[in-house]
């Protein structure tokens, strides 16, 4: 039985994400039989993948690669997470961290913790967690698949965007309290209405 097709994406951010690429490389060294089923988009990372991949892909190339994936691993970028949802996948997500020079702040950590709590993503914050999730995915994909009517796609992604915007702008709201109550209500509504693991839609892609 062949290994599931696994795609790793780090988006187009100019900060290198060596940590994720290194974790994937280490897992592949320990599981060499899966190397041929992996594709890594590695962006600005200084660490090259030991499997097939490219630094960047145009929109068409990205969509083709994502469409063929059984398992999606990505950084905590909202567009990358939405790309997985739109294809009926629950992504494995490794959020970038400011202290490691992977982003300008920790907004990815904040909203990934929230969505992991809600069951919208599978969160990996260390190499052991990533290895455990990959072991699970290699044996059974059911924990990484979502389903929902196609008609729910736009609404689901829109609700996701509202909550992400709220989480990212939290420090700014403390300085600019005008309108805070309205935005908090929007975020709470989005959190409540955002589709659960069995309710997210499948569809098409965006880069990010």
N, C-alpha and C positions, 0 to 999 in steps of 0.2 A: 504494500500500500504506500503510495507516494505521500510526501509531507504536504500539508496545506500550503498554498501559495501565499506568501507573507510579504507585505510591502511596508517599508519604513519610510516616513517622510518627516523632514525637519522644517519644511517651509522655506521662505525666502529671506528671513531675518538675517541681518549682516553679522549678528553675534554667532560665533562658532558653537556648535552643540556636540563637542567631542565626547562628552559623557555618554550620551545615548548611543552613538556609533561604537564607542568602545565596549559598552555592555553587549550590544548585538554581536560584535566580533567575538567576544569572549564566549558567548553562548554558542555561536557557530563552531568555534574551535572544539567545544565540548560535545557538539552534535553535528559533526561534519556531514552526515547523511542528509541534512536539511539545507545545506548551502545552496544547492541548485534551485531551491524553491523560494529563495529570498531575493528581493530587489530593494536597494536602499537609495533614496534621494538624500544626499548628505550635505548639500548647501555649502556653508562657509566653514564647515568642520575641517580641522587640520589632520584628522584621522580618517584615512580612506577605508571603506568597507572591504571585507575579504570575500565579498560575493558580487554579483552583478549590481550595477547601479550607475548613477550619474549625479553630478552636483546639482543641476537644475534641469527642469523639463518645461517645455512650453505647455500651454493649457491643454492642447489636444493630446500630447504625450502623457501628461499627468492623468488625464481622464482615462486613457487607455490602460495605463498601469493599475490605477485604482479599480477600474471595472473588473480586472482579472483577479483581484485579490480575494482570498478567503479570510485572511487575518490582516488587520491594519494596525500598525504601531505608529504613533505620531507624537510630536511635541504638543504642548498645551494651547496651541493657536486655535482660536474659535473656528476659523475657516477649515482647518484640517479636521477638527472634530465633526463639523457639519458635513464635510465630504464623506466621512465614514457613515454617519447617520443616513445620509441620502442614498447610500448603497445598502441599507439594511444591516449595517455592521455596528457592533459596540466596540469602539476602538480601545486598544491598550494605550494609555497616555502617560508620558513622562514629562512633567512640567519643567520648564526652564527656571533656573534660580538666579537671582540677581547677584548673590554673594560669590557665585562661581563665574561671573562675567558672561552669563548666557542670555541676559535680558536687562533692560533698564530698571525693572522693578519686579515684584513678585506677584503680579496679578494672575499669572498662569497658575501659580500654586494655589492662590485663593479660590478661584472659580473651579479648578480641578478637584479640590477637596470637596467643594459643594456638590458638584455633579457626581463624584464618586459616592458620596453619601446618599444621593438620590438614585443611584444605580444606573446612571446614564453612560458612565465610562468605567473601564477597568484601570485603576490607578497603580502605577509602578513607581515608587520613589527610591528604590535601591535595586541593585542587580539581582538580588535573590528574589525579590517580588516579580521582576520581569521574567526571570527564569521559571518561576512557578506558574506564571500566567501562560508562558509559551508551552510549557509541559502540558498544561490543561488544554490549550488550543490544539496541540498536535494530536491529542487523544480524542477530543470531543469539541466540535465547534459550536455546540448549542448555547454555550455561555457567552458567545460573541456575535450572536445573530439577533436582529430585531425585526419586527414586522408591523405594518400598519397600512391602511388604504393609501394609495398614491395621492388621493385628494387632500390628505392631511399634511403633505410635505411642506408647503409654504408656511402654513400656520405654525408648524412645529419649529422650523428653523427660525422664524420670526420671534417666537417666544424665547428661544435660546438666545438670540441676539439681544433682546431686551435685558435678560438677566445678566449676561456677560457685560453689557455696558454699565449696568448698575454696580457690579462687583469691581470692575476696573476703575470706576470713577468714585469709589468710596472716599478716598482722602480728599478729593476735590469737594465732595458734598459737605464735609465737615467745615470747610472754609466758606462755602457758599450755601447756606441753609435754605435760601429762598427756593421754594418748589420741592424741597426735600420730601415732604410727606407724599406728594403725588408720585414721585419717582420710586419711593419705597413701596407704595401700593402696587405700582406696575411690576416691580421685581418680585414681590410676594405673589402676585397673580401669575406671573410667568413661571415661578417655581412650582406653584400648585398645578398649573395647567400643562407644564412641559411634559412631553410623553415619557412614560416609563419604559423600561427595557423591552417590554413586549408590545409597546405602542408606537415606537418611533418609525418613521417612514423610510422607504428605500427610493432612490432616484438617481439624479445626476450630480456632477461635481463642480467644485470651485477650487482655485489654488489658494494656499496660504499657510 
